[in-house]
């Protein structure tokens, strides 16, 4: 997952994330969500409905951050809940041989 970080002389940090296929838009969470090989797809759909319902009820989630909210909600529903991406990847929650990754 290519990235570039730079700190200006005034201390401002600049980060750049490039999707592995160099064409899909989104964030790291957008990419990681394609690596979820959910044994119960209804759980992923329920999670997305939960996030959507929370936004409709007034949750202050920006539209551009829905992929973040979706993935972090899904991670909160795992055992153990709320692990970091690295831990989730090492424990097999993200399948590195997922079909969408094969097409990159």
C-alpha positions as MATLAB code, in Angstrom:
seq = 'XXXXXXXXXXXXXXXXXXXXXXXXXXXXXXXXXXXXXXXXXXXXXXXXXXXXXXXXXXXXXXXXXXXXXXXXXXXXXXXXXXXXXXXXXXXXXXXXXXXXXXXX';
ca = [
       0.000    0.000    0.000;
       1.972    2.957   -1.241;
       2.040    6.113    0.816;
       4.182    9.195    1.167;
       4.600   11.428    4.184;
       6.289   14.786    4.341;
       6.764   17.297    7.138;
       7.131   20.940    6.112;
       9.568   23.313    7.799;
       6.649   24.733    9.790;
       5.807   21.247   11.115;
       2.747   20.549    8.970;
       2.491   16.895    7.976;
       1.333   15.955    4.494;
       0.308   12.400    3.684;
      -0.585   10.809    0.373;
      -2.409    7.506   -0.034;
      -2.559    5.844   -3.445;
      -4.991    2.992   -3.958;
      -3.228   -0.198   -5.078;
      -5.032   -0.227   -8.439;
      -4.155    3.462   -9.010;
      -7.691    4.249  -10.176;
     -10.261    3.570   -7.432;
     -11.103    6.544   -5.253;
     -11.336    6.257   -1.512;
      -9.397    5.870    1.689;
      -7.473    3.056    3.322;
     -10.767    1.831    4.806;
     -12.272    1.675    1.307;
      -9.516   -0.677    0.208;
      -9.574   -2.778    3.378;
     -13.325   -3.264    3.092;
     -12.736   -5.044   -0.239;
     -10.570   -7.572    1.637;
     -13.336   -8.611    4.019;
     -14.314  -12.198    3.355;
     -17.330  -12.163    5.657;
     -18.651  -15.692    6.288;
     -22.042  -14.112    6.961;
     -22.570  -11.366    4.345;
     -25.723  -10.325    6.165;
     -23.527   -9.020    9.020;
     -21.719   -6.635    6.640;
     -25.086   -5.479    5.254;
     -26.460   -5.019    8.791;
     -23.407   -2.976    9.729;
     -23.886   -0.683    6.718;
     -27.579   -0.286    7.604;
     -26.561    0.554   11.174;
     -24.201    3.311   10.025;
     -26.816    4.654    7.620;
     -29.440    4.665   10.382;
     -27.092    6.457   12.756;
     -26.445    9.161   10.159;
     -30.189    9.550    9.532;
     -30.654    9.894   13.300;
     -28.167   12.736   13.455;
     -24.762   11.115   13.894;
     -22.207   13.741   12.812;
     -20.514   11.513   10.226;
     -19.423   13.227    7.041;
     -20.503   11.528    3.816;
     -16.851   11.320    2.748;
     -16.131    9.254    5.897;
     -18.844    6.603    5.485;
     -16.273    3.969    4.468;
     -14.372    4.703    7.695;
     -17.548    4.429    9.777;
     -18.550    1.196    8.043;
     -15.205   -0.524    8.557;
     -14.736    0.604   12.145;
     -18.287   -0.504   12.992;
     -17.604   -3.905   11.425;
     -14.369   -4.175   13.421;
     -16.305   -3.279   16.587;
     -18.512   -6.304   15.986;
     -15.607   -8.766   15.772;
     -14.080  -10.845   18.563;
     -12.225   -9.129   20.084;
     -13.954   -5.869   19.171;
     -12.243   -2.788   17.791;
      -8.807   -4.132   16.933;
      -6.393   -2.048   14.871;
      -5.971   -2.726   11.154;
      -2.607   -4.438   11.607;
      -3.980   -6.781   14.268;
      -7.100   -7.453   12.204;
      -4.951   -8.316    9.202;
      -2.661  -10.627   11.185;
      -5.660  -12.419   12.712;
      -7.180  -13.094    9.283;
     -10.062  -10.614    9.308;
      -8.770   -9.176    6.028;
      -8.238  -11.855    3.419;
      -5.168  -10.989    1.374;
      -6.275  -13.359   -1.346;
      -9.723  -11.805   -1.669;
     -11.105  -11.730   -5.202;
     -10.926   -7.938   -5.580;
      -7.246   -7.884   -4.590;
      -6.496  -10.498   -7.259;
      -7.743   -8.074   -9.913;
      -5.247   -5.341   -8.979;
];
